Amino acid sequence: MLIKYACLSVLVIQTVSNVFLVRRSRAYDVSIPVVVFCQELLKLLTCLVIMICSEGIGRTLSILKADIIKDPVTTLKVGVPAFLYIVQNQLLFLALAHLDPTTYQITYQLKTLTTALCSVGLLGRRISGAQWFSLCLLAAGVGLVQWKDSVESADSSSSSSMIGLGAIACASLTSGFAGVSFELMLKSSGKSVWLRNVQLALCSCIVGLGNIVLTQQDHISEKGVFHDFNGTIAAVILSQAYGGLLISLVVKYTDNIVKVFATSISIILSSLISIFYLGELSFTMTFGGGLFLVVSASMIYSTFPAKKKAE
């Protein structure tokens, strides 16, 4: 029980702080593709260290040679979700530049809907009636929050909100497809999750480096690669790189319910911080209703999974 509460607390802190850190990072003139590349490079190094610690240096080198160098086709297949994750990360930075943290977190829960639809289409996974109902609640809740936002910004920053909404909608699509396609690769082979993560991070680094070369030449030649990097940017890189690993550990050592509760609590905390501390958000009945529906949908979706067919 102590481990469960500890995991819940750490995940809530990471989720809330990551959103506000990324939003604050937009105040600095950094190259977002460089930040994203640093995240992926840190993931790659971390996964390699974990493989070496668990398998030994010699065994790790043999595995990498057999599954990456001698099997480039499979590694290229991993490049598909890697490309989508790079796009997703940049879209999330864009979204937080145009949305307040709470609206961002609530709207990004659309990834549950896209992941569910991709799971049905690609993995043939069954979804219970309660889960379909929760997905409808989720869509309605996000709609209420965005309706509130569009009404409030009709005379001022409507276009900015629409850019943020469009970015986060695209990020939800890429998140759902990339996550399910990577899961499909994991389940269709007997390879370790750390090897697949090494392949994923390696492909992400290659894609990210290509993105820097193609889009950031002017920025880098004028200001340098690490222009405006500071403690905040370093914290963003650490939080983004280790956030996914933290979620994996939470699910492994507790259960998916803890992850859902952490998401719900982080949304509520972000709302309180935005309303009472930052003053970026005004509480309305429609916003409160949307918040309630999204949190309820997350809990229902995780609590009432489809029953497995009897053998």
Salt bridges, closest charged atoms under 4 A:
ASP29 OD1 - HIS219 NE2 3.91
ASP29 OD2 - LYS223 NZ 2.14
ASP29 OD2 - HIS227 NE2 3.80
GLU40 OE2 - LYS43 NZ 3.40
GLU55 OE1 - ARG59 NE 3.87
ASP67 OD1 - LYS191 NZ 2.98
ASP149 OD1 - LYS148 NZ 3.87
GLU183 OE2 - ARG125 NH2 2.46
GLU183 OE2 - LYS187 NZ 2.83
ASP255 OD2 - LYS4 NZ 3.39
GLU280 OE2 - ARG23 NE 3.34
